[in-house]
């Protein structure tokens, strides 16, 4: 394993892959009008036909979507030759926890009620947590680190954190991180059980990013979309409210970085927004808090990565929100207590 002296400005986001009912342009997704009516469901999970056709009928929607956006990012970054040359230096990370839920339920219920001989063995891989990233490795020929994380609504930022760590440690040269949202009756039942009905669920979507060191991107004469300056994870296990816990963590981060905007994207339903903002103002943390999920719907998995893309759109002037600073905080939490703060820097 290589040892690298990596600074806070060395890990960058080079490209974004995306797919939703609004198409593959993420800026178009962010600019959608609330009055616009669109299906929650993606009709074509691989519109560019990146995936091999053989065996596709056995892949679930989450896997198809993960592979599509991961390939989208690979082709936008021209990584195909690099994958062929050093496949062990590229990592795959899936920041998704609930997208395989329907497959698991159907598999188990069929086996229980109709007998194990009624379940197709070809459907078994779709029930494991790492189905999507493993299939992507097979499809693309990638042989580096490959796994999924389970941090619920904070999952995509946790995957980003691990990919960044591998780059800093010299384990990989490129990290391909993706997270997906699929919609079905089983997930809707979970939402009802959590009393999470005050805002709609997000559309089905997939988002992927390529993380790399600034040096490898500049060698190609390309400019990054954003810089991963800091990722900080904690778990709330105390008796006091999570809003208080968040305030303390944000205050600590504000002492290290200048930012005027907090993008709370992923797990907004886990807090009381009014209490959270009142606490910040009362203690002199004068930051503008933006909640993309109030516009685009709740995400089970991909909210954090969408928040980062939202921050990049602000930096690039493609957003109604503005910032006077060169940093934006992106924040995700999960109902289980996982909290991840990320400082995204403006590309230079």
N, C-alpha and C positions, 0 to 999 in steps of 0.2 A: 504494500500500500504506500502510495506517495504521501509525503508530508508537505503541506502548502501553508504559506503565510497569507491567509485570505483576509482582506479588510472588509469593512461593512459596505463598501461601494463596489465590490468585485463580483457579486452574484446578481445577475440581471435576467429579466424576462425578455426574450428575443421575439417570440411570436405568440399569437393566440389562435387556437382552433375552436370553432363554435358550430353548433347546430341547434335549431329550435323550430317551432311552427312558423316563425317569421323568416326562416332562411338561415344562411351561414354567415351573415354579416352582423357582428355583435353590436355595432353602432346603431344599426337599424332596429335591433331589439331594444336598446336603451331609449330610442326615440319614439317607440310605439306610443300611440295615444290611448289614454284610458278608455275612450269611447270606442276604440277599435275592437271589433269582435274577431277573435281567433280561437280555433280549437286548442284545447290543452294538449292534444296528442300530435306527435310528429308522424306524418304520413310516410315519409321515406327516411329511414334511419341511416342510409348511406347514399346520399344523392350523387356524390362524385364517383361512386363505384370503386372505392379504395379496396374493399375486402374481396378475398377470393370467394367465388360463388359456391364452390364445393363445401357442403356441410353447413351452409348458412341457416337452413331451416331448423337446425337444432340449437342455434344460438338465441338467447333471450334478448329483449330490447335493450337492456342495460349494457350487455356485451357489444351488441352492434353499435350502439351509440358511443360507447367508450372508444372502440376501435376507430370509428369514423373520425371523431374529433382529434384523437391522437395522430392518426395519419394526416389529417388536415394540417396539424401543427408541423409534422415532419416535413411535408412537402412545401409548406410556406418557408421553412428554414433550410430547405435543401439538404436534409440530413441523410438521404438514402445512401449516398456513397460512403458516408462516415459509418453508417450502420453496417454496410457490407465490409468495410475495412477493419473496424474494431467493435464488433457487436457487444463485447463484454464491458465497454466503457459507456454504454447508454443504459440508464435506469428507467423503469416504468413504475409509476405510483398511482394507486387508485384511491381517491379520497371519498369513497362512497360506502354507505353502510346499508341502506334500505332498498336499493334498486333491485336486489334479487329476491325480495320478500315474496312476491307472487309465486315464483317458481318453487320456493321452499314449501309454501303452503300446499300448492297443488300436488307436488311430489309426495309429501307426507300424507295428505288426506287420501290420495289415490291408493297409496300403499296400505293405509290403515283400513279403508272401507272396501276396497276391491281386491286387495292382495298385492304383494310385492311383484308378482309376475305380470301385473297390469301396468307397471311403470317402465317406461322405456329407459334402458341404461344410457342412451345417448342424451337424455335429459339430466342425468345426475350431475355432470359438471356445472350446470347452471345454478345448482343449489349451494355451491361453495363460495366463500367470500371473495376469493381471488380469481373468480372465473374470468372476469373481463381483462384484467392485466395479463393473465396467463395466455388467453387467446390472442391478445395483441402481440405478445412475444413470439408466438407461433407464426402469426400472420406476417410480422415484420422481420423476423429473424434476429430479434434483440436478445442478448444473453447476459445483460447486467442485472443489478438488483431488481427484484420484481415482487411487489406485494401490495396488499391493501391495508388501510388503517380503519379503525372503528372509533371515531370520536363524534358520531352523530352529526348534528348541525355544524359542528366545528371541524368536521372530517377533512374537507378540502384544504383548509389551512394547515392542518396537521401533516397531510401528505406533502404539502409545499415545504414545510419545516424540515421534514426528513430528507427530501430531495436536496434542499439547500445544505444540510449537514453533510451529505455524501459528497457534494461538490467541494465543500470546504476541507473535508478530510482526504480528498484526492481519490476517492473510490470510483467516481464517475467523472466524465467530461460533460455530459448532457443529462438532464433529468426531464423526462416527459411526464407531466402530472395531469391527470384528467379526473373529472367528477361528473356524475350524471344524475338526472332526475327523471324518473318514470312515474306514470300515474295509473293506479288501479284501485279496485274496491278495497283491497286489504289495507293499503296505505290510508285510504280515506277513513277506514274504521279506526286506525290508530289516532288520526287527527281528532275524531269524535271523542275517543277515550281520553285524550289529553285536553279536551275542551278547547281545542285550538281552531275555532271556527269564525273568529272575528275578522279574519282576512282570508282570501282564497288561497289555495295552493298555487304554486308557480306552474307554468306550462312544463311539459317535458322539455328537457334540454340537456346538452352536453357541452362542457367547456374544457379545453386543454391548454397548457402552457409549456413552453420549453424554457427551462432554466439552464444557464451556463455561466462560465466565468466571462467577465467583460473582455478579457484578452482574446478568447476564441472568436467572439463576435466582431471585435474591431479588426481582426485579421482579415475578415471578409469585407471590411469597409462599411459595416452596417451599424446603425444606431439602435440601442435598446429601447424597448417600450417603457420600461421602468426598472428601478433598482430595489432589490430586497435588502433594506438597510438593517432590519432587526425583526426577529420573530421571537415572541416570548409566550410560553405556555404555563398555565397554572390550573389547579383544580380547587374549586370552592367546596370546602368541607366544614366550614364554620357554621355556627348557629345564626349569625347575623345575615341580613339580606344580601342577595347577590349584587344588588345595585351598589351597596357600600363596598363590597369586594372589588367591583369594577372600578369604582372611583379611585380607590387607593392604587390600583395597578396603572390606571391611566395617568395619575399624578406622577408616579415614578417614571413613566415613559416620557412625560412632558418635561421632566427635568433634564432629559438627555437629548431630546429632539424638538425642533421648532415645527409645530403644525397648528393649523387653525380649523381643521376639518376632521371629524371622526365619521367614518362610514361603518355603521352598525349593520352588517350584512351576514346573516346566518344566525338563527336563534333569537330574532327580535321578540318572538312570542314568549321567551323565557323571562323577560323583564317587564316592569311597568315603565313605559317610556317617560311619563310625566315625573315619576319619582326619581328616575335616573338623571334626567336633565336638571331637575330642581337641586339635586345633590351636587351636581357639578357646579352650577351657578353659585350655590350657597358657599362653596369652598374655593371660589375664585378660579375655577377651571373654565375659562370662557372660550369654549370651542363650539363650532357649529356641528350639530349631529344630524346626519343624513341616514334615512332608513329606506334603502332600495326595495326591501321586501314589501313595504307599504304600497309601492308602485307596481311591482312585478309579481307579487305573491310569495308565500313562504316556501323556502327550500328545505328539503330534508338533509341535503348533503353539500350542494355546490355553492351555497351562499357566499362563503368566504372568497372563493376564486372569482365569483361574479363581482364581489365588492372590490377586488383588486382591479379588475377590468374597468369597473365604474370609476375608480380613482384615476386610471390611465386616461379615460375619456375626458375627465376634468382637466388633467394636465395638458391634453392635446386640444382643448377648447371645443370639444364635441359634446358638451354637456351644459345644461342650464345652470348647474352649480359652478362656482368659481372659487379659487383659492389664491391667497397672496403669498403662500409659503411654497417651499420646494419639497415638502413632505406631507403625506396624508396618512392617518392611522386607519387601518381596516381591522375591525373587531368582530369576532364570532364567539358565540357561547352555545353550550348544549344544556338541556334540562338536567343532565346528570352532574353538572358542575364544571365541565371542561371549558376553559376560556383561553382564547388565543388572540394576542395582539400582534399586529404586523405593521411595520413602518415601511411605506412605499415611497421611494424617492423619485423625483422627476428626472427623466432621462436627460443626459448631457452628452 
